[in-house]
Amino acid sequence: MRARALAAVVLFGALGVAHAQATDARRSAVAVQVGDRAVTVGEVEDRMARVPPFQLRAFGGSEAEIRRNFVDQVILPEQMWAKGAEARHLETQVPTRFDLDRVRAEATLRALRERLGPPSAVSMADVQAYYDKNKPRYDAPERYQIWRVLCATKEEASSVLAEAKKDATVTHWNKLARDHSLDKATYLRGGNLGFVSLDGTSNEAGLKVDPAIPKAASLVRDGELVSEPVAEGSSFAVVWRRGTVGASHRSIDDVKEQIQAAILRERSEDEKKKLLAELRAKNLKELNPELLTGIDIQPPEGTVVPRRRPGQVPPGSSR
């Protein structure tokens, strides 16, 4: 029995090897040759495998007809156009070289993305870690949209508040912010602090205010001014509550696909940077940035270039 089992294993192994060899021989056979350009059966199969079935059906009613028409209508024309391009040495011309470089670069990035796989390939463990790290994005407290004019003294703030009550328009408020606000990061946008939670954190990146400001805003309704100036450090703020975003909670199941896509984007960017660094170290032979200042940038054909008066400096340049 053991001898028979061993013989069966050897036989199946030999059959597998023979089948693989036959497949390799079949796929390496030349299906189309245009000049010195050869396309193998395997290459045709691989091209057809990338075409959706419903598109393949447009090439014919039977498998034999589909194969023949695909070669006649897709493979042959491509090879003949490519052969014609070689005969005209188009690959040596600058526009064509740029296009070829771009295609190769896009193919490299496409291969990188395929290697990383789809977003669904990101594991739940990685999703959970991302969710825990970015919990504030998914558990957001109630936030108030606040516009604020920050004044040096309580008297000035009271005067600005009185003016704002007389004319509660955005245009007038913006003028008050430009004329009085000490906060030079926000005074040109009407003192808009974004949406602020009770701890003073804003949805505007890097912006945090005194918690007294959102606390005062929470005591009035949307569209109302806080009735008194609010102390903010040694200064005083005139506060206008413009709107509200309610508290929200999104579970990991709610944002799973969003997180998977975000993780995949991060991984893709990291891989691109890593690959670019490797290629730069391996292939970059010379870089002379100082020579770039001598490059003449010609406007597109048909562009009207305004004439400069003698001695006039072009916009964006320096003497």
C-alpha positions in Angstrom: 0.0 0.0 0.0 2.8 2.4 0.9 4.5 1.6 -2.4 1.3 2.3 -4.3 0.8 5.6 -2.4 4.3 6.7 -3.1 4.0 5.8 -6.8 0.7 7.8 -7.0 2.5 10.9 -5.4 5.4 10.6 -7.8 2.9 10.2 -10.7 0.9 13.3 -9.7 4.0 15.3 -9.2 5.3 14.3 -12.6 2.0 15.2 -14.2 2.0 18.6 -12.4 5.5 19.4 -13.6 4.6 18.3 -17.1 1.4 20.4 -17.0 3.4 23.5 -15.8 6.0 23.0 -18.5 3.3 22.6 -21.2 1.6 25.8 -19.9 4.9 27.7 -20.0 5.6 26.5 -23.5 2.1 27.5 -24.6 2.2 31.0 -23.0 5.7 31.7 -24.4 4.6 30.9 -28.0 4.5 34.0 -30.2 0.9 35.0 -31.1 1.7 38.2 -33.1 4.9 39.5 -34.6 5.2 42.9 -36.2 8.7 43.4 -37.5 11.0 42.6 -34.5 8.2 43.2 -32.0 6.7 39.9 -30.7 3.6 39.4 -28.5 3.3 36.1 -26.8 0.2 34.1 -26.1 0.7 34.8 -22.4 0.8 38.5 -22.9 -2.4 38.4 -24.9 -4.0 36.3 -22.1 -2.9 38.8 -19.5 -4.2 41.8 -21.5 -7.6 40.1 -22.0 -7.8 39.1 -18.3 -7.7 42.8 -17.4 -10.7 43.6 -19.6 -14.1 43.4 -17.8 -16.2 40.5 -19.2 -19.0 42.8 -20.5 -16.4 44.7 -22.6 -14.9 41.5 -24.0 -18.4 40.4 -25.2 -18.3 43.4 -27.5 -15.6 41.7 -29.5 -17.8 38.7 -30.7 -20.3 36.1 -29.9 -18.0 33.2 -29.3 -14.7 32.8 -27.4 -12.8 32.1 -30.7 -14.3 35.3 -32.3 -13.5 37.3 -29.2 -9.9 36.2 -29.2 -9.4 36.8 -32.9 -11.1 40.3 -32.8 -9.3 41.4 -29.7 -6.0 40.6 -31.4 -7.1 42.3 -34.7 -8.6 45.4 -33.1 -6.4 45.9 -30.1 -3.0 44.1 -30.1 -2.2 44.5 -33.8 -3.0 48.2 -34.1 -1.0 48.9 -31.0 2.1 47.1 -32.2 1.9 48.7 -35.7 1.5 52.2 -34.2 4.5 51.4 -31.9 6.5 50.2 -34.9 5.7 53.3 -36.8 6.8 55.4 -33.9 10.1 53.6 -33.8 10.6 54.1 -37.5 10.1 57.9 -37.0 12.3 57.9 -33.9 9.5 59.6 -31.9 11.0 58.3 -28.6 14.0 60.7 -29.1 11.7 63.8 -29.5 11.2 65.9 -26.3 7.4 65.8 -26.1 7.3 62.0 -26.6 10.1 61.5 -24.0 8.1 63.5 -21.5 5.0 61.4 -22.2 7.0 58.2 -21.9 8.5 59.3 -18.6 5.0 60.2 -17.3 3.6 56.8 -18.3 6.5 55.0 -16.7 6.1 57.0 -13.5 2.3 56.4 -13.4 2.9 52.7 -14.0 5.4 52.6 -11.1 2.9 54.2 -8.7 0.1 51.9 -10.0 2.2 48.9 -9.2 2.9 50.3 -5.8 -0.8 50.7 -5.1 -1.6 47.2 -6.3 1.1 45.8 -4.0 -0.5 47.6 -1.0 -3.9 46.2 -2.0 -7.4 47.7 -1.5 -8.6 49.6 1.6 -10.5 46.5 2.7 -7.1 44.7 3.2 -6.3 47.0 6.2 -6.7 44.8 9.3 -9.2 45.6 12.1 -6.3 45.8 14.5 -4.8 48.7 12.5 -8.3 50.3 12.3 -8.8 50.0 16.0 -5.3 51.6 16.7 -6.1 54.5 14.3 -9.5 55.0 15.9 -8.1 55.1 19.5 -5.3 57.5 18.4 -7.8 59.9 16.8 -10.7 59.5 19.2 -11.5 63.2 19.4 -12.4 63.1 15.7 -15.1 60.6 16.3 -16.3 61.7 19.8 -17.0 65.4 19.4 -18.7 67.5 22.1 -21.1 70.3 21.4 -19.2 73.2 19.7 -20.1 76.8 19.2 -19.2 79.0 16.2 -17.8 82.1 17.8 -16.8 85.5 16.4 -14.8 87.6 18.9 -13.4 91.1 19.0 -10.6 91.2 21.5 -10.1 94.7 23.1 -7.4 96.2 25.3 -9.7 97.5 28.0 -13.2 96.8 29.3 -14.3 100.3 28.3 -13.3 99.8 24.7 -15.0 96.4 24.7 -18.2 97.9 26.1 -18.1 100.6 23.3 -17.6 98.0 20.6 -20.4 95.9 22.1 -22.8 98.9 22.0 -21.8 99.6 18.4 -22.4 95.9 17.5 -25.9 96.0 19.1 -26.8 99.1 17.1 -25.9 97.5 13.8 -25.8 93.7 14.0 -24.7 93.2 10.4 -21.7 91.1 9.3 -20.3 94.1 7.4 -20.4 96.3 10.5 -19.0 93.6 12.7 -16.1 93.0 10.3 -15.2 96.7 10.4 -15.3 96.6 14.3 -13.0 93.6 14.2 -10.5 95.3 11.8 -10.5 98.5 13.8 -10.3 97.2 17.4 -9.3 93.5 17.7 -5.9 92.8 19.2 -6.0 89.2 17.8 -4.1 89.8 14.5 -4.5 86.2 13.6 -8.3 86.6 13.2 -9.1 90.3 12.9 -9.2 90.3 9.1 -11.8 87.5 9.1 -14.2 89.1 11.6 -12.6 87.5 14.6 -13.9 84.1 13.5 -12.6 81.5 16.0 -14.2 78.6 14.2 -16.3 76.0 16.2 -15.1 76.0 19.8 -15.8 73.4 22.5 -16.1 74.3 26.2 -12.5 73.6 26.8 -11.5 76.3 24.3 -10.4 73.9 21.5 -11.3 75.1 18.1 -11.7 73.1 14.9 -9.3 75.6 13.4 -5.8 73.9 13.4 -3.6 75.1 16.3 -6.2 77.6 17.7 -7.2 77.5 21.3 -8.9 80.2 23.3 -9.7 81.0 26.9 -12.5 78.6 28.1 -14.3 81.7 29.4 -15.2 82.6 25.8 -17.1 79.4 24.8 -18.6 79.2 28.3 -20.1 82.7 27.9 -21.2 81.8 24.4 -23.0 78.7 25.7 -25.3 80.9 27.8 -26.9 82.7 24.8 -28.6 81.5 21.7 -27.4 81.2 18.1 -27.1 84.7 16.6 -27.0 86.5 19.9 -24.2 88.7 21.4 -23.0 88.0 24.9 -24.5 90.9 26.9 -21.2 91.9 28.7 -17.5 91.9 27.7 -15.8 88.7 28.7 -12.4 88.9 30.5 -9.7 87.1 28.6 -6.4 87.4 30.4 -5.7 91.1 30.7 -8.0 91.9 27.8 -11.7 91.9 27.2 -13.7 90.1 24.4 -16.9 91.0 22.7 -18.4 87.6 21.8 -21.0 86.8 19.1 -22.4 83.2 19.0 -23.0 82.5 15.3 -24.1 78.9 15.3 -23.8 75.5 17.0 -22.7 71.9 16.1 -24.3 69.3 18.3 -22.3 66.6 20.0 -21.6 63.6 17.9 -20.4 60.0 18.4 -19.3 57.7 15.6 -18.5 54.1 16.5 -15.6 52.2 14.9 -18.1 50.4 12.8 -19.5 53.7 11.5 -16.0 54.9 10.3 -14.3 51.6 9.5 -14.2 52.1 5.8 -13.2 55.8 6.2 -10.3 54.8 8.5 -9.2 52.0 6.1 -9.0 54.5 3.3 -7.0 57.0 5.4 -4.5 54.3 6.6 -4.1 53.2 3.0 -3.4 56.8 1.9 -0.8 57.2 4.6 0.9 53.9 3.7 0.9 54.8 0.0 2.5 58.2 0.8 5.1 56.5 3.0 5.9 54.0 0.3 6.1 56.6 -2.4 8.5 58.7 -0.3 10.6 55.6 0.5 10.7 54.5 -3.1 11.6 58.0 -4.3 14.4 58.2 -1.7 15.8 54.9 -2.9 15.6 55.9 -6.6 17.1 59.3 -5.8 20.0 57.7 -4.0 20.6 55.2 -6.8 20.0 57.2 -9.9 20.4 61.0 -9.2 23.9 61.8 -10.6 23.8 65.6 -10.9 21.5 68.4 -9.7 22.4 72.1 -10.4 19.5 74.2 -8.9 21.4 77.4 -9.5 21.1 76.9 -13.2 17.3 77.0 -13.0 17.4 80.8 -12.6 18.4 80.9 -16.3 15.5 78.9 -17.6 13.3 81.0 -19.8 9.6 80.3 -19.2 7.7 81.0 -22.4 4.0 81.7 -22.2 1.6 79.4 -24.1 1.2 80.1 -27.7 -1.4 82.8 -28.2 -1.0 84.4 -24.8 -0.9 88.2 -24.8 2.0 89.4 -22.7 1.6 92.9 -21.4 4.4 95.2 -22.5 6.6 96.6 -19.7 7.8 100.2 -19.4 11.6 100.7 -19.3 12.8 99.9 -15.8 9.6 98.2 -14.7 10.2 95.0 -12.7 8.1 91.9 -13.8 5.6 90.8 -11.2 7.0 88.3 -8.7 10.6 89.2 -9.5 13.1 91.3 -7.5 15.9 93.6 -8.5 
